[in-house]
Amino acid sequence: MTHAYWLRNVRPFGGAAEDFLIRDGVFAERRPASAAPLAAGDVDGGGQLMTRPLVESHIHLDKTLWGQPWRPNSAGPTLKDYIANERRVLREVETPIAARAGALLENCIARGSLTLRCHVDIDPEFGLSHVEAMQALREGYRDLIHLELVAFPQTGLVSRPGTAELMRQALALGVENVGGLDPCGIDNDPIAQLDIVFGLAAEFDRGVDIHLHDKGELGLWQIARIADYTERFGRQGRVMISHAYCLGMAPWSLVEPLARRLAELGISLMSSAPADCAVPPFLALRAAGVNLCLGSDGIRDAWSPMGNGDMLERAMLLAFRFDLAKDDELAAAFDAASLHGSRALGRAGQTLAPGGAADFLLMEAQSLGEAVVARPPRRVYRAGRLIAEQGRLLESRL
């Protein structure tokens, strides 16, 4: 049975007021706002800002302690200390991944993220248990979100015997992306790690997403090698480099040639706009054609007690970090938390145009800039159906 209604008087991306006919979960028609009285079944948008949904491009749902008793951060100073501490913490936590990750996932959805990429730990200690838990959790929310997974070798790939075979098994189970981690800093053998990562990606026809924390010239060298492997293995448009702090440490004269290659090969960058280290130069990279998106990274876990799963707040942090003040700059920060994430995850077809899925947000704001600055509550629609408002999923799956 066909279900249709008019969404009346909304302002797409802060423009002129329009009406949208939504039929069976799809945008069927779009017109300038009508002054006619509302018909039965119509929804009055009240002049609210209408946007596409937000995209959480990088999150670690399986690690979160969301909803758990407060646990002071006990990690040492180095990256390897943080990894070892996380393993200790996760051994002690009795609440299953489904409960912790599910509660955080519902919070993300309620704040407007309908597309997410989750990195899932794989190592000989945990085996595929995290992957299996996240695949089961994803199934319960399949009608609300697009959630893709990354097989992530947190404790090392080359340096951790047995991990490469577990990665292969995860891909055989349907995990969409091959992950990597600091080919130099963690494995101390960058070519061997990249051989495995890109070899698996080509064999299974999957995407690649590599955490790169290594800094300075060492980091820049690895970005160049990732570009080489992307071209060699035909992964253009399907590779992400997460964090890439090194791009914010070097002069633009060194970064610009890398930026051109990233743009030519369709390699996206992900930043969490952190406060404690360098951030890839957002506007310069954007002007060079590089797709930079945003992610929360870890949220209230053994790495950090911070984070709330709100990608509008992440856009604000990016704007704050780079002192973005003009409306067009703030709109670019919004795009980093929405459109750029869609592009990075191969879902750039998500628009408000007729024929597209009626997935959208409504909020009380005059412009995208005000939305980034004020982070107002939003109404979240999936396939034309209201699924969340006032920061709450209307039908919890927990």
C-alpha positions as CSV (number, residue, x, y, z in Angstrom):
1,M,0.0,0.0,0.0
2,T,1.4,3.4,-1.0
3,H,2.1,5.9,1.8
4,A,2.6,9.5,0.9
5,Y,2.7,12.9,2.6
6,W,3.9,16.4,2.0
7,L,6.7,17.8,4.2
8,R,5.8,21.5,4.1
9,N,7.8,24.7,4.6
10,V,11.4,23.5,5.2
11,R,14.6,25.2,4.1
12,P,17.1,22.8,2.5
13,F,20.6,23.8,3.6
14,G,19.3,27.2,4.7
15,G,17.9,28.2,1.4
16,A,14.4,29.3,0.4
17,A,11.4,27.4,1.9
18,E,10.3,24.4,-0.1
19,D,7.8,21.5,0.1
20,F,8.8,17.8,-0.4
21,L,6.4,15.0,-1.4
22,I,7.6,11.8,0.2
23,R,6.2,8.6,-1.1
24,D,7.0,5.2,0.2
25,G,10.2,6.5,1.8
26,V,11.5,8.3,-1.2
27,F,11.6,11.9,-2.3
28,A,9.0,12.0,-5.1
29,E,8.6,15.8,-5.8
30,R,10.1,19.1,-4.7
31,R,8.5,22.5,-5.1
32,P,8.6,26.1,-3.7
33,A,6.7,26.2,-0.4
34,S,3.0,26.5,-0.8
35,A,0.8,28.9,1.2
36,A,-2.2,26.5,1.0
37,P,-3.5,25.1,4.2
38,L,-2.1,21.8,5.3
39,A,-3.9,18.8,4.1
40,A,-4.6,15.7,6.1
41,G,-1.3,13.8,6.7
42,D,0.9,16.7,5.8
43,V,3.8,17.6,8.1
44,D,4.5,21.2,8.9
45,G,8.3,21.8,8.9
46,G,7.8,25.3,10.5
47,G,10.6,26.8,8.4
48,Q,13.2,24.6,10.0
49,L,16.7,23.9,8.4
50,M,16.7,20.7,6.4
51,T,19.9,18.8,5.8
52,R,21.1,15.4,4.7
53,P,22.0,13.1,7.6
54,L,25.4,13.2,9.3
55,V,28.1,10.7,8.7
56,E,30.2,9.1,11.5
57,S,33.3,8.2,9.4
58,H,35.5,6.7,12.1
59,I,34.3,5.1,15.4
60,H,35.3,2.2,17.7
61,L,32.0,1.0,19.0
62,D,33.4,-2.3,20.2
63,K,35.8,-0.5,22.6
64,T,33.3,1.9,24.2
65,L,32.5,1.9,27.9
66,W,29.4,4.0,27.3
67,G,26.9,3.5,30.1
68,Q,29.4,1.9,32.3
69,P,30.6,3.2,35.7
70,W,33.2,5.9,35.5
71,R,36.7,4.5,35.0
72,P,39.6,6.9,35.4
73,N,42.1,6.8,32.5
74,S,45.0,4.6,33.5
75,A,47.1,4.5,30.3
76,G,50.8,5.2,30.1
77,P,52.3,7.9,27.8
78,T,53.0,6.0,24.6
79,L,50.7,4.6,21.9
80,K,51.8,1.0,22.8
81,D,51.0,1.8,26.5
82,Y,47.5,2.8,25.5
83,I,47.0,-0.4,23.5
84,A,48.2,-2.6,26.4
85,N,46.0,-0.7,28.9
86,E,43.0,-1.1,26.7
87,R,43.5,-4.8,26.6
88,R,43.6,-4.9,30.4
89,V,40.4,-2.8,30.7
90,L,38.5,-4.9,28.1
91,R,39.4,-8.1,29.9
92,E,37.8,-6.7,33.1
93,V,34.6,-5.3,31.6
94,E,31.8,-7.9,31.9
95,T,29.1,-6.0,30.0
96,P,28.9,-7.5,26.5
97,I,29.7,-5.5,23.4
98,A,26.1,-5.6,22.3
99,A,25.0,-3.6,25.3
100,R,27.8,-1.1,25.3
101,A,28.1,-0.6,21.6
102,G,24.3,-0.7,21.1
103,A,23.7,2.1,23.6
104,L,26.3,4.3,22.0
105,L,25.0,3.5,18.5
106,E,21.5,4.5,19.4
107,N,22.9,7.8,20.8
108,C,24.7,8.4,17.5
109,I,21.6,7.7,15.5
110,A,19.5,10.0,17.7
111,R,22.0,12.8,16.9
112,G,21.6,12.3,13.2
113,S,24.3,9.9,12.0
114,L,22.7,7.4,9.7
115,T,25.9,6.3,8.0
116,L,28.8,5.0,10.1
117,R,32.2,3.3,9.7
118,C,33.2,1.2,12.7
119,H,36.7,-0.1,13.2
120,V,36.6,-3.5,14.9
121,D,39.5,-5.0,16.8
122,I,41.0,-8.3,15.5
123,D,43.9,-10.1,17.2
124,P,44.8,-13.6,18.4
125,E,43.5,-12.9,21.9
126,F,40.0,-11.8,20.9
127,G,39.9,-13.7,17.6
128,L,36.8,-12.8,15.6
129,S,34.6,-12.3,18.7
130,H,34.4,-8.5,18.2
131,V,33.6,-8.9,14.5
132,E,30.8,-11.4,15.2
133,A,29.3,-9.2,18.0
134,M,29.3,-6.1,15.7
135,Q,27.8,-8.0,12.8
136,A,25.0,-9.2,15.0
137,L,24.4,-5.7,16.4
138,R,24.4,-4.3,12.9
139,E,21.7,-6.7,11.9
140,G,19.4,-5.3,14.5
141,Y,19.6,-1.7,13.1
142,R,19.8,-2.6,9.4
143,D,16.5,-0.7,8.7
144,L,17.8,2.5,10.3
145,I,21.4,2.9,9.3
146,H,24.2,1.9,7.0
147,L,27.0,0.6,9.2
148,E,30.1,-0.7,7.6
149,L,33.0,-2.4,9.4
150,V,36.8,-2.3,9.2
151,A,38.9,-5.3,10.3
152,F,41.4,-3.4,12.5
153,P,44.7,-5.0,13.7
154,Q,45.0,-2.9,16.8
155,T,48.0,-4.8,18.3
156,G,49.9,-5.1,15.0
157,L,49.6,-7.1,11.8
158,V,53.1,-8.2,10.8
159,S,54.4,-8.1,14.3
160,R,51.4,-10.2,15.7
161,P,51.5,-13.7,14.3
162,G,48.1,-15.1,13.4
163,T,46.5,-11.7,12.8
164,A,46.8,-11.7,9.0
165,E,44.9,-15.0,8.9
166,L,42.2,-13.6,11.2
167,M,41.9,-10.6,8.9
168,R,41.3,-12.9,6.0
169,Q,38.6,-14.8,7.9
170,A,36.9,-11.5,8.8
171,L,36.8,-10.5,5.2
172,A,35.3,-13.9,4.3
173,L,32.6,-13.2,6.8
174,G,31.7,-10.0,4.9
175,V,33.7,-7.2,6.6
176,E,33.8,-4.4,4.1
177,N,37.3,-2.9,4.7
178,V,40.8,-3.9,5.5
179,G,42.4,-1.9,8.3
180,G,46.0,-1.0,9.0
181,L,47.9,0.8,11.8
182,D,51.1,2.7,11.6
183,P,53.1,0.5,9.2
184,C,56.3,1.9,10.6
185,G,55.5,2.8,14.2
186,I,53.6,-0.4,15.2
187,D,54.9,-3.1,12.8
188,N,58.3,-1.6,12.1
189,D,58.0,-3.1,8.6
190,P,55.9,-0.8,6.4
191,I,56.2,-2.7,3.1
192,A,55.2,-6.0,4.7
193,Q,52.1,-4.4,6.3
194,L,51.1,-2.6,3.1
195,D,51.6,-5.8,1.1
196,I,49.2,-7.7,3.4
197,V,46.6,-4.9,3.6
198,F,46.4,-4.1,-0.1
199,G,46.8,-7.7,-1.1
200,L,43.8,-8.7,0.9
201,A,41.8,-5.6,-0.3
202,A,42.5,-6.6,-3.9
203,E,41.8,-10.3,-3.4
204,F,38.4,-9.7,-1.7
205,D,37.6,-6.4,-3.5
206,R,37.4,-4.4,-0.4
207,G,38.2,-0.8,0.8
208,V,41.2,0.2,2.9
209,D,41.4,2.4,6.0
210,I,44.7,2.9,7.7
211,H,45.3,4.6,11.0
212,L,48.4,6.7,10.6
213,H,49.6,8.4,13.8
214,D,53.3,8.4,12.9
215,K,54.5,12.0,12.7
216,G,56.8,14.2,10.7
217,E,58.7,13.0,7.7
218,L,58.2,9.4,8.6
219,G,54.4,9.9,8.3
220,L,54.7,11.8,5.0
221,W,56.8,8.9,3.6
222,Q,54.1,6.4,4.6
223,I,51.4,8.5,2.9
224,A,53.4,8.5,-0.3
225,R,53.7,4.7,0.0
226,I,50.0,4.3,0.6
227,A,49.4,6.4,-2.5
228,D,51.8,4.1,-4.5
229,Y,49.9,1.0,-3.3
230,T,46.5,2.5,-4.0
231,E,47.5,3.0,-7.6
232,R,49.3,-0.3,-7.9
233,F,46.4,-2.4,-6.6
234,G,43.6,-0.4,-8.3
235,R,42.0,0.9,-5.1
236,Q,41.4,4.4,-6.3
237,G,38.4,6.0,-4.5
238,R,38.4,3.2,-1.9
239,V,41.2,4.2,0.5
240,M,41.1,6.3,3.7
241,I,44.0,7.5,5.8
242,S,42.8,8.2,9.3
243,H,44.3,10.9,11.5
244,A,47.4,11.7,9.3
245,Y,48.8,14.2,11.9
246,C,52.0,14.5,9.8
247,L,50.1,16.6,7.2
248,G,49.6,19.3,9.8
249,M,53.2,19.4,10.8
250,A,55.0,20.0,7.5
251,P,55.1,23.2,5.5
252,W,52.6,23.4,2.6
253,S,55.4,23.1,0.1
254,L,56.0,19.5,1.2
255,V,52.3,18.7,1.7
256,E,51.0,20.1,-1.6
257,P,52.6,17.4,-3.9
258,L,51.0,14.7,-1.6
259,A,47.7,16.5,-1.6
260,R,47.7,16.4,-5.4
261,R,48.3,12.7,-5.4
262,L,45.6,12.1,-2.8
263,A,43.1,14.1,-4.8
264,E,44.0,12.3,-8.1
265,L,43.7,8.9,-6.5
266,G,40.6,9.6,-4.6
267,I,42.2,8.9,-1.2
268,S,40.2,10.4,1.6
269,L,41.4,11.7,4.9
270,M,39.7,11.4,8.3
271,S,40.3,13.6,11.2
272,S,38.7,13.7,14.7
273,A,40.0,17.3,15.0
274,P,42.0,16.5,18.1
275,A,43.2,19.0,20.6
276,D,46.5,17.4,21.5
277,C,48.3,17.2,18.2
278,A,48.6,18.5,14.6
279,V,45.5,18.4,12.3
280,P,45.7,18.1,8.5
281,P,45.2,21.7,7.1
282,F,41.5,21.5,6.3
283,L,40.9,24.5,4.0
284,A,44.1,24.1,2.0
285,L,43.5,20.4,1.5
286,R,39.9,21.1,0.5
287,A,41.0,23.7,-2.0
288,A,43.4,21.1,-3.4
289,G,40.5,18.7,-4.0
290,V,41.2,16.3,-1.1
291,N,38.2,14.8,0.6
292,L,38.6,15.3,4.4
293,C,35.8,13.9,6.6
294,L,35.3,13.6,10.3
295,G,34.9,10.9,12.9
296,S,34.7,10.6,16.7
297,D,37.3,7.9,17.0
298,G,37.1,6.4,20.5
299,I,34.2,7.6,22.7
300,R,34.4,7.1,26.5
301,D,36.7,4.2,26.4
302,A,40.1,3.2,27.7
303,W,41.8,5.7,25.4
304,S,39.7,8.8,26.4
305,P,36.8,9.7,28.6
306,M,35.7,12.3,26.0
307,G,33.2,12.1,23.1
308,N,29.4,12.1,22.8
309,G,28.7,10.8,19.3
310,D,27.4,14.1,17.9
311,M,28.9,14.8,14.5
312,L,27.7,18.4,14.6
313,E,29.9,18.9,17.7
314,R,32.8,17.3,15.8
315,A,32.2,19.8,13.0
316,M,32.3,22.6,15.6
317,L,35.6,21.2,16.9
318,L,37.1,21.3,13.4
319,A,35.8,24.9,13.0
320,F,37.2,25.9,16.4
321,R,40.6,24.3,15.7
322,F,41.0,26.3,12.5
323,D,39.2,29.5,13.6
324,L,36.6,29.1,10.9
325,A,34.2,32.1,11.3
326,K,32.7,32.9,7.9
327,D,29.4,31.2,6.9
328,D,31.0,29.4,3.9
329,E,33.8,28.1,6.1
330,L,31.3,26.8,8.7
331,A,29.3,25.2,6.0
332,A,32.4,23.5,4.8
333,A,32.9,22.1,8.3
334,F,29.3,20.8,8.2
335,D,30.0,19.1,4.8
336,A,33.0,17.4,6.4
337,A,30.6,15.8,8.9
338,S,28.1,14.8,6.2
339,L,28.8,15.0,2.5
340,H,32.5,14.3,2.7
341,G,31.9,11.3,4.8
342,S,29.3,10.0,2.3
343,R,31.9,10.4,-0.5
344,A,34.6,8.6,1.6
345,L,32.3,5.7,2.2
346,G,31.1,5.5,-1.4
347,R,27.6,6.8,-0.7
348,A,27.8,10.2,-2.3
349,G,24.4,9.6,-4.0
350,Q,22.6,10.5,-0.7
351,T,20.9,13.8,-1.6
352,L,17.6,15.6,-1.1
353,A,16.8,15.2,-4.8
354,P,13.7,13.4,-6.1
355,G,14.3,9.7,-6.4
356,G,16.6,9.6,-3.4
357,A,15.8,8.0,-0.1
358,A,14.0,10.4,2.2
359,D,16.7,10.5,4.9
360,F,17.1,13.9,6.4
361,L,17.4,16.1,9.5
362,L,15.3,19.0,10.7
363,M,16.6,21.5,13.2
364,E,15.9,25.0,14.5
365,A,18.7,27.0,12.8
366,Q,18.9,29.6,10.1
367,S,21.9,28.2,8.3
368,L,24.5,25.4,8.3
369,G,26.8,27.8,10.1
370,E,24.4,28.3,12.9
371,A,23.8,24.5,13.1
372,V,27.6,24.0,13.5
373,V,27.9,26.7,16.2
374,A,24.7,26.0,18.2
375,R,24.4,22.2,17.6
376,P,20.6,22.3,18.2
377,P,18.4,19.2,18.8
378,R,17.4,17.6,15.6
379,R,14.6,15.5,14.3
380,V,15.9,12.5,12.4
381,Y,14.0,10.9,9.5
382,R,14.9,7.6,7.9
383,A,13.0,6.7,4.7
384,G,10.5,9.4,5.5
385,R,9.8,8.2,9.0
386,L,10.6,10.1,12.1
387,I,12.9,7.8,14.1
388,A,14.5,10.2,16.7
389,E,14.0,13.6,18.3
390,Q,15.4,15.5,21.3
391,G,18.4,13.3,21.4
392,R,16.4,10.0,21.8
393,L,15.8,7.1,19.5
394,L,12.0,6.7,19.5
395,E,12.1,2.9,19.3
396,S,15.1,1.5,21.2
397,R,16.4,-1.9,20.0
398,L,18.2,-2.7,23.3
